[in-house]
Amino acid sequence: MFALLLVSTVHGQGITEHIVVKGNTLYSISKTYGITVEALQEVNMHNSGTPLSIGDTLLIPAIDKLVHIEEVQQPQIAAPAIEDSGYEMYKVKKGDSPADLAKEWGFTNMRAFYRLNPDARKDWKKGMMLVKPILPGTFDESPKDSVSTIDSADTAVSAELIDEVKILGLLPFFIKDYINQTPLAKRSPLALSFRQGMELAIEELNDSTRSISVTFADTYNQTDTLRLAIERNPLDSFNLIVGPLYSKRVLEMSRYTQANKVVSPLSKNSVINALPLQNSAVAEEYQWQAIIDLIQEGREKEKLLLPVANGLQPHQTLIVAQSNAKTDTAMNRMFSLIDNTQLIKATEGWKENERLAFLDSLVHYDLLIYDNDPAFVLDVLRNLRAGTASYTWYTVEQQIVDNGITQDNFTREKEVICAFSSYIDYRSSAAMTMVQSFRNKFGAQPNDYAIKGYDVTQFYVRKLTEGTGEYRGISLGFKPNEQGKNTYTELRVFQDLEWRKINPRIEQ
């Protein structure tokens, strides 16, 4: 919401300390204090040759006037007014906790503490810099204030925040079918896992700043049972409706006047993006757009490098797809702006794919396979491997996940880049903490659906209570557009038998 710069005299001499905040550069800092960049570098030789990082301390020479706090306001972001002399910066030490510091600093509730230090809720760690009030009553918190939060991409989401969230979970439990082991029985444990993930998230989110409650209703994935569930639990009694899980029931939810409260958590039906519902599943077109943007970025760099680089291999975008109306629509819409494109449209039998073995070896191809049929994808790759042309394969999550394309296929390619909307790094501290908490609560290992239930609940409750605009969970990322449709995508390259992120976005 805002950034603070702390300046204080050192040992009574003409030297001042400056705490680096977001947006600072050596040039901007030197201009702030009316000195040259060279003078700034001269007294900060310990930082020479390294980029500035938020929280770094720089020495500022020859400052006559003591300045305590300077507020740097981000454009178009509403922030509470504060007094210049009312704050200082505090570096988190081992053993500190948000609750202990909030009590020590005189906060009457945790919401006020987190409004002043939003990163403390998401990424608490030793060494992080906090804003500390040094005068009583400096930060007056009103629970009805409308505030904005800012994410790492400098986008803001303004919303009227609430302290109490009532959630309705519309999940199909299929109790009768589960007992009789019918085909529908498989959906019962899936829904139960999702519910357990929601319950864990709610337990963690319930604190002194907010109250979260949840009611679960069995939709049985039937029209009548969904209608009865809503009649028994009127939608206007809830702030958030999570579910149903499946497309047919989700489509029916759009008929209700409270549809804007509904979050579709799992369905990948593209029709949902046209409905007045919030959608946490990222549509495939957003993933393709991230790939297109990356390729176009490379084209711009290539234009700058080619005139001065000897032997640089020119790139061409190669799109291989089955010949159908979907391909034609995509070429006229999504792919129409890509520079220097070659299209191969395969008809029945895919004979056209054999041309891939004879591509120009002097060109590097940016390969897009616009089809999710795993047999077609593998046929394209097999023909390419038979030739001598070099290529980078750009793919999307829906094309390779749960689609029969195994890790072995990625290891055969020199470079594979994939656009993901969900990915779990089980080595991360956040994932390990969540898994251990789930084990402690339920005595079992969380599966993918439990983790998604956890992430969905975490984000949409934070959105209502904190105004969170973008969030990276254990598995899912969230970046809703104005229509409430999730557009979060992160690019990963396959290296050393794992998918490594190449466009770091926000962390949890």
C-alpha positions in Angstrom: 0.0 0.0 0.0 2.8 2.3 0.7 6.6 2.2 1.3 8.5 3.9 4.1 12.1 5.2 4.0 14.0 5.4 7.3 16.8 7.8 7.8 18.8 8.3 11.0 22.1 9.9 12.0 25.1 7.6 12.6 27.3 8.2 15.6 26.5 11.9 15.5 28.4 12.4 12.3 27.5 13.7 8.9 26.4 10.3 7.8 22.8 9.1 7.5 21.3 5.6 7.0 18.8 4.9 4.3 16.7 1.7 4.2 16.1 0.6 0.6 12.5 0.1 -0.4 10.7 -1.0 -3.6 11.5 1.2 -6.5 14.8 2.6 -5.2 17.8 3.0 -7.5 21.2 4.6 -6.8 20.1 7.4 -9.1 16.8 8.0 -7.4 18.4 7.9 -3.9 21.1 10.3 -4.9 18.5 12.7 -6.3 16.5 12.5 -3.0 19.5 13.6 -1.0 21.0 16.0 -3.5 24.2 14.1 -3.9 25.9 12.4 -6.9 25.8 8.7 -7.6 29.6 8.6 -7.3 29.4 10.1 -3.8 26.8 7.5 -2.8 28.9 4.6 -4.2 32.1 5.9 -2.4 30.7 5.5 1.1 29.0 2.2 0.3 31.9 0.2 -1.1 30.5 -2.9 0.7 27.6 -2.9 -1.7 29.7 -2.3 -4.8 28.9 -4.5 -7.8 25.7 -5.9 -6.2 22.1 -4.9 -7.0 20.0 -3.1 -4.4 17.7 -5.3 -2.3 14.7 -4.2 -0.3 15.9 -3.8 3.4 19.5 -3.0 2.5 21.1 -0.1 4.5 23.0 2.5 2.6 25.1 5.3 4.1 24.2 8.8 2.9 27.1 11.4 3.3 26.8 15.1 4.3 23.2 15.3 5.4 22.6 18.4 7.5 18.9 17.9 8.2 17.7 14.8 10.1 14.7 13.3 8.4 12.8 10.5 10.2 10.3 9.2 7.7 9.5 9.9 4.1 6.4 8.3 2.6 6.6 7.1 -1.0 3.1 6.8 -2.4 2.5 4.4 -5.3 0.3 6.0 -8.0 -3.4 5.4 -7.9 -3.2 3.3 -4.7 -5.3 4.5 -1.7 -3.4 4.4 1.6 -4.1 5.6 5.1 -2.7 9.0 5.9 0.2 8.9 8.5 2.3 11.4 10.4 5.9 11.7 9.3 7.3 11.4 12.7 5.2 8.5 13.9 7.0 5.4 12.5 10.4 3.7 12.3 11.6 0.5 10.7 12.0 -2.7 12.7 14.0 -5.8 11.6 12.5 -9.1 12.6 14.6 -11.1 15.0 14.7 -14.8 15.9 11.8 -15.6 18.2 9.6 -12.7 17.1 6.0 -13.4 16.1 3.3 -11.1 14.6 1.1 -11.5 17.7 3.9 -10.7 20.1 5.0 -7.6 18.2 1.5 -6.4 17.7 0.9 -6.6 21.5 4.2 -5.0 22.3 3.6 -2.1 19.9 0.2 -1.3 21.3 -2.1 -2.6 18.5 -5.6 -3.4 19.7 -6.2 -6.1 17.0 -4.2 -8.0 14.4 -6.0 -6.4 11.5 -4.4 -3.1 12.2 -1.0 -4.7 12.5 -1.4 -6.5 9.1 -2.7 -3.4 7.4 0.5 -1.6 8.3 2.6 -4.7 7.5 0.7 -6.8 4.9 3.8 -8.9 4.0 3.9 -10.2 7.6 0.8 -12.3 7.1 2.1 -13.9 3.9 5.8 -14.3 4.3 6.9 -14.0 7.9 10.7 -14.6 8.3 13.7 -13.5 10.3 15.3 -10.3 8.9 12.2 -8.9 7.1 11.6 -5.2 7.7 8.4 -4.0 9.4 6.9 -0.6 9.9 6.7 0.1 13.7 4.6 2.9 15.2 6.7 4.9 17.8 3.9 7.1 19.1 0.7 5.8 20.7 -2.4 6.2 18.5 -0.4 6.7 15.4 -2.4 4.3 13.3 -6.1 4.5 13.9 -7.9 1.5 12.4 -11.5 1.4 11.5 -13.0 -2.0 10.7 -15.2 -0.5 8.1 -12.5 1.2 6.1 -12.2 0.4 2.4 -8.6 -0.2 1.7 -6.4 -1.4 -1.2 -3.7 -4.0 -1.2 -0.9 -4.1 -3.7 0.8 -7.2 -5.1 4.2 -7.8 -6.6 3.0 -7.0 -10.1 1.9 -3.5 -9.0 -1.8 -4.2 -9.5 -4.4 -3.3 -6.9 -7.8 -4.7 -6.0 -10.0 -2.4 -4.0 -12.9 -3.9 -2.0 -15.0 -3.3 1.1 -13.4 -5.6 3.6 -15.3 -7.7 6.0 -14.5 -9.3 9.4 -16.9 -12.2 9.3 -17.0 -14.6 6.4 -19.8 -17.2 6.0 -19.0 -19.9 3.4 -21.3 -22.4 1.7 -19.5 -25.4 0.3 -21.6 -27.1 -2.5 -19.9 -30.5 -2.8 -21.1 -33.9 -4.2 -20.6 -36.6 -1.6 -22.7 -39.4 -3.1 -23.1 -41.2 0.1 -25.5 -43.8 -1.2 -23.4 -44.5 -4.3 -20.3 -44.7 -2.2 -21.8 -47.4 -0.1 -22.8 -49.4 -3.2 -19.6 -48.7 -5.0 -21.2 -47.4 -8.2 -19.0 -45.4 -10.7 -20.2 -42.2 -9.1 -18.6 -43.4 -5.8 -15.2 -42.2 -7.0 -16.3 -38.6 -6.6 -17.1 -38.9 -2.9 -13.5 -39.2 -1.7 -12.6 -36.4 -4.1 -15.2 -34.1 -2.6 -14.2 -35.2 0.9 -10.5 -34.4 0.2 -11.5 -30.9 -1.1 -13.6 -30.4 2.0 -10.7 -31.3 4.3 -8.5 -28.8 2.5 -11.1 -26.1 3.0 -11.5 -27.0 6.7 -7.7 -26.8 7.3 -7.6 -23.4 5.6 -10.5 -22.1 7.6 -8.9 -23.2 10.9 -5.7 -21.3 10.0 -7.6 -18.2 8.8 -9.7 -17.9 11.9 -7.9 -15.4 14.2 -8.4 -12.2 16.1 -8.9 -10.2 12.9 -11.8 -12.3 11.4 -14.3 -15.0 12.0 -14.8 -17.8 9.3 -17.6 -20.3 9.3 -18.6 -22.9 6.8 -21.7 -24.9 5.9 -21.4 -27.9 3.6 -24.3 -29.1 1.4 -24.4 -32.4 -0.5 -25.3 -31.5 -4.1 -25.2 -35.2 -5.3 -24.3 -33.6 -8.7 -28.0 -33.7 -9.6 -30.2 -30.7 -10.6 -32.9 -31.4 -7.9 -30.4 -32.0 -5.1 -28.6 -28.8 -6.0 -31.8 -26.9 -5.9 -32.8 -28.4 -2.6 -29.4 -27.6 -1.1 -29.8 -23.9 -2.1 -33.4 -23.8 -0.8 -32.1 -25.1 2.6 -29.2 -22.7 2.5 -30.3 -19.4 0.9 -27.4 -17.8 -1.0 -28.0 -14.4 0.4 -27.0 -15.8 3.9 -23.4 -16.4 2.7 -20.5 -14.2 1.6 -18.8 -16.9 -0.4 -20.1 -20.0 -2.2 -17.5 -22.6 -3.2 -18.7 -25.1 -5.7 -20.3 -27.0 -7.3 -17.3 -29.0 -8.6 -18.7 -30.1 -12.0 -19.6 -28.2 -15.1 -23.3 -29.0 -15.4 -24.1 -27.8 -11.8 -21.8 -24.8 -12.2 -23.7 -23.7 -15.3 -27.0 -23.9 -13.3 -25.5 -21.6 -10.6 -25.4 -18.7 -13.1 -29.3 -18.5 -12.9 -29.2 -17.3 -9.3 -29.1 -13.6 -8.4 -26.2 -14.3 -6.0 -24.0 -15.8 -8.7 -21.3 -13.3 -8.2 -20.5 -14.9 -4.8 -20.0 -18.3 -6.5 -16.5 -19.6 -7.1 -16.1 -22.5 -9.5 -13.1 -24.3 -8.1 -12.2 -27.1 -10.5 -14.2 -27.1 -13.8 -12.2 -26.3 -16.9 -15.3 -25.8 -19.1 -14.5 -22.7 -21.2 -18.2 -21.7 -21.1 -17.8 -20.7 -17.4 -15.7 -17.7 -18.4 -18.7 -16.2 -20.0 -20.9 -16.5 -16.9 -21.3 -14.1 -13.9 -19.3 -16.4 -11.7 -15.8 -16.3 -10.3 -13.6 -19.0 -11.7 -10.4 -20.3 -10.0 -9.5 -22.7 -12.9 -7.4 -20.9 -15.5 -8.7 -21.1 -19.0 -6.3 -22.6 -21.5 -6.3 -19.5 -23.6 -4.6 -17.5 -20.8 -1.8 -20.1 -20.7 -1.3 -19.9 -24.5 -1.3 -16.1 -24.2 1.6 -16.3 -21.7 3.5 -18.4 -24.2 2.8 -16.0 -27.1 4.0 -13.1 -25.0 7.2 -14.9 -24.2 7.9 -15.7 -27.8 7.1 -12.1 -28.9 9.5 -10.9 -26.2 12.2 -13.1 -27.8 11.4 -11.6 -31.2 12.0 -8.1 -29.9 15.4 -9.1 -28.5 16.2 -10.9 -31.7 15.6 -7.7 -33.7 18.1 -5.9 -31.5 20.8 -8.6 -31.6 20.8 -9.9 -35.2 22.5 -6.8 -36.7 25.5 -7.1 -34.4 25.7 -10.8 -33.6 27.6 -13.1 -35.9 26.2 -16.6 -36.3 23.0 -16.0 -34.3 20.4 -18.5 -35.5 17.2 -16.8 -36.6 14.0 -18.0 -35.0 10.7 -18.9 -36.6 7.4 -19.8 -34.9 6.2 -23.2 -36.0 2.6 -24.1 -35.2 1.4 -27.7 -35.8 -2.2 -28.5 -35.4 -5.0 -30.7 -36.7 -7.0 -29.2 -39.5 -10.3 -28.1 -37.9 -12.4 -25.0 -37.0 -10.7 -24.7 -33.6 -7.3 -24.3 -35.3 -8.7 -21.7 -37.8 -10.2 -19.7 -35.0 -7.0 -19.7 -32.9 -4.9 -18.7 -36.0 -7.2 -15.8 -36.7 -7.3 -14.7 -33.0 -4.6 -15.8 -30.6 -1.7 -16.5 -33.0 -2.4 -13.8 -35.6 0.0 -11.3 -34.0 3.1 -13.6 -33.8 5.8 -12.5 -36.2 7.3 -14.9 -38.8 4.9 -17.9 -38.4 4.8 -21.2 -40.3 1.7 -23.3 -40.0 1.3 -27.0 -40.7 -2.2 -28.3 -40.6 -2.5 -32.1 -40.4 -5.5 -33.8 -42.0 -6.7 -37.3 -41.3 -3.7 -39.7 -41.0 -1.4 -36.8 -40.1 0.8 -37.3 -43.2 1.6 -33.6 -43.1 3.6 -34.2 -40.0 6.3 -36.1 -42.0 7.4 -32.7 -43.4 8.7 -31.9 -39.9 11.7 -34.2 -40.5 12.9 -31.9 -43.3 12.8 -28.5 -41.7 15.6 -26.0 -42.3 18.5 -26.7 -40.0 19.7 -23.1 -40.2 16.6 -21.9 -38.4 15.7 -22.4 -34.7 11.9 -23.2 -34.4 9.7 -22.0 -31.6 7.3 -25.0 -31.6 3.6 -24.8 -30.7 1.5 -27.9 -30.9 -2.0 -26.7 -30.8 -3.8 -29.8 -29.8 -4.3 -31.8 -26.6 -4.5 -35.3 -28.2 -1.5 -37.0 -26.7 -1.1 -39.3 -29.7 -0.9 -36.3 -32.1 1.5 -34.4 -29.8 3.9 -37.4 -29.7 3.6 -37.9 -33.5 4.7 -34.3 -34.0 7.7 -34.8 -31.7 8.7 -38.1 -33.2 8.9 -36.5 -36.7 10.8 -33.6 -35.4 13.4 -35.8 -33.8 13.9 -37.6 -37.1 15.2 -34.3 -38.6 18.2 -32.1 -37.9 16.4 -28.8 -37.1 16.7 -27.3 -33.6 13.6 -26.3 -31.8 12.2 -25.2 -28.4 8.9 -26.8 -27.5 6.4 -24.4 -25.9 3.5 -26.2 -24.2 0.7 -25.6 -21.8 -0.3 -27.4 -18.6 -3.5 -28.9 -20.0 -1.6 -30.4 -22.9 0.8 -32.4 -20.8 -0.7 -32.9 -17.3 -2.8 -36.1 -16.9 -2.6 -36.6 -20.6 -0.4 -39.7 -21.0 2.7 -37.6 -21.8 5.4 -38.8 -19.4 8.5 -37.2 -18.1 10.5 -39.4 -20.5 9.3 -37.3 -23.4 10.6 -34.1 -21.9 14.0 -35.5 -21.2 14.4 -36.2 -25.0 13.9 -32.6 -25.9 16.7 -30.0 -25.7 14.3 -27.3 -24.3 10.7 -27.5 -23.1 8.9 -24.5 -21.6 5.4 -24.9 -20.2 2.8 -22.4 -19.0 1.4 -23.7 -15.6 -1.5 -22.4 -13.5 -0.9 -25.0 -10.8 2.3 -26.5 -9.6 3.5 -28.0 -6.3 7.0 -27.7 -5.0 7.0 -30.1 -2.1 10.4 -28.9 -1.0 9.1 -25.4 -0.2 8.6 -24.5 3.4 4.9 -23.5 2.7 4.2 -26.9 1.2 5.9 -28.8 4.0 4.1 -26.8 6.7 0.7 -27.4 5.0 1.3 -31.1 4.6 2.4 -31.5 8.2 -0.7 -29.5 9.4 -3.0 -31.7 7.3 -1.4 -34.9 8.7 -1.8 -33.6 12.3 -5.5 -32.7 11.7 -6.7 -35.6 9.6 -4.0 -38.3 10.1 -3.5 -38.7 6.4 -1.5 -37.3 3.5 -3.2 -34.5 1.5 -3.9 -35.3 -2.1 -4.1 -32.8 -5.0 -7.8 -32.1 -4.3 -7.2 -31.4 -0.6 -4.4 -28.9 -1.5 -6.7 -27.2 -4.1 -9.5 -26.9 -1.5 -6.9 -25.4 0.8 -5.6 -22.9 -1.8 -9.1 -21.8 -3.0 -10.3 -21.1 0.5 -7.1 -19.3 1.5 -7.3 -16.9 -1.5 -11.0 -16.1 -1.6 -11.2 -15.5 2.2 -8.1 -13.3 2.0 -9.7 -11.4 -0.9 -12.8 -10.7 1.2 -11.0 -9.9 4.5 -7.7 -8.4 3.3 -8.4 -7.2 -0.3 -5.7 -9.6 -1.7 -5.5 -9.2 -5.4 -2.9 -11.8 -6.4 -1.8 -14.9 -4.4 0.4 -17.9 -4.9 -0.8 -20.9 -2.9 0.7 -24.4 -2.4 -0.6 -25.6 -5.8 -2.7 -22.9 -7.4 -1.9 -19.3 -8.2 -4.6 -16.6 -8.4 -4.8 -13.4 -10.4 -8.5 -12.6 -11.2 -9.3 -10.1 -13.9 -12.2 -7.6 -13.6 -14.7 -10.4 -14.4 -13.4 -12.6 -11.5 -11.8 -15.1 -13.9 -8.4 -16.4 -12.8 -5.6 -15.6 -15.3 -2.6 -16.7 -13.2 0.1 -18.3 -15.2 3.8 -19.0 -14.5 6.3 -20.2 -17.0 8.6 -23.2 -16.2 11.5 -24.8 -18.1 12.3 -28.5 -17.8 15.8 -28.8 -16.4 17.5 -31.6 -14.5 14.3 -33.6 -14.3 12.2 -30.9 -12.8 10.2 -27.9 -13.9 12.0 -24.7 -12.8 10.3 -21.3 -12.8 11.6 -18.9 -15.3 9.3 -15.9 -14.6 9.3 -15.6 -10.8 6.0 -14.0 -9.6 4.7 -13.4 -6.1 5.5 -15.9 -3.4 3.2 -17.0 -0.7 
